[in-house]
Amino acid sequence: MKIEVWSDYVCPFCYIGKRRLEEAIQSTGLAKNIDVQFKAYELDPNSPAISEKSTYEMLAEKYKTTPEAAKQMTTSVKQQAQTVGLEYDFDRIKPANTFDAHRLAKWAEAQGKPAETSERLLKAYFIEAQEIGRHEVLLNLIEEIGLDRTQAAEVLSSTAFEAEVKQDIEEGMSLGVQGVPFFVINRKYAISGAQPAEAFEEALRKVAEEEGISSKLQTLGQKDVGICKDDSCEI
């Protein structure tokens, strides 16, 4: 069973959704039968690689409110993250452009470490508040998971894997991805947003039982639950 996951490393619901999917995979006992593939998506392609703004300042500008009010907006997201064992540090997180992070992740996938890279980048951003738009930070992270720093630096200093990242984004759009996280199971079923683990369990069992019945994606779960779109997050 193949699960393709469109996500962005600065999407708070993507990390939560990843954890809930992992929980469902374990609870259904299908871990040995599932291949998870990570697909690139950019929530804000125009975001600068490095920003001195805080998350609260960024949200305040987007929603035309105050940083104090923006901080309150993150409360429910932080609480949701805690339910899956994640402690988000919104006080220190800064906006970042993720295009190079996605390129490096594509290279890491070619080296056989897609899952480790995805997890490390998400943890670095949301838990450790590292600036993943900085090449030095990316190289440190890639070295931590056992990949060659020099080769990674060569990737970042070139245009390598740009086409692959753009292809993921275009492919997602063709499948109807309008926000992330977005999960596609065997190109039959789609789950949009960080749905409860039960929704993932239902989908996994359904595909396991009905393999080959339909080639058309069917959306499962509730609409617009825990999802980030290009211009906003439902927080």
ABEGO torsion letter per residue (X at the ends): XBBBBBBBAABAAAAAAAAAAAAAAAAAGAAAABBBBBBBBBABAABBABBABBAAAAAAAAAGBBAAAAAAAAAAAAAAAAAAGBBBBAAABBBBBAAAAAAAAAAAAAAGBAAAAAAAAAAAAAAAGBBAABAAAAAAAAAAAGBBAAAAAAAAABABGAAAAAAAAAAAAAAGBABOBBBBBGGABBBBEBBBAAAAAAAAAAAAAABGABABBBBBEBBGBGBBBAABBBX
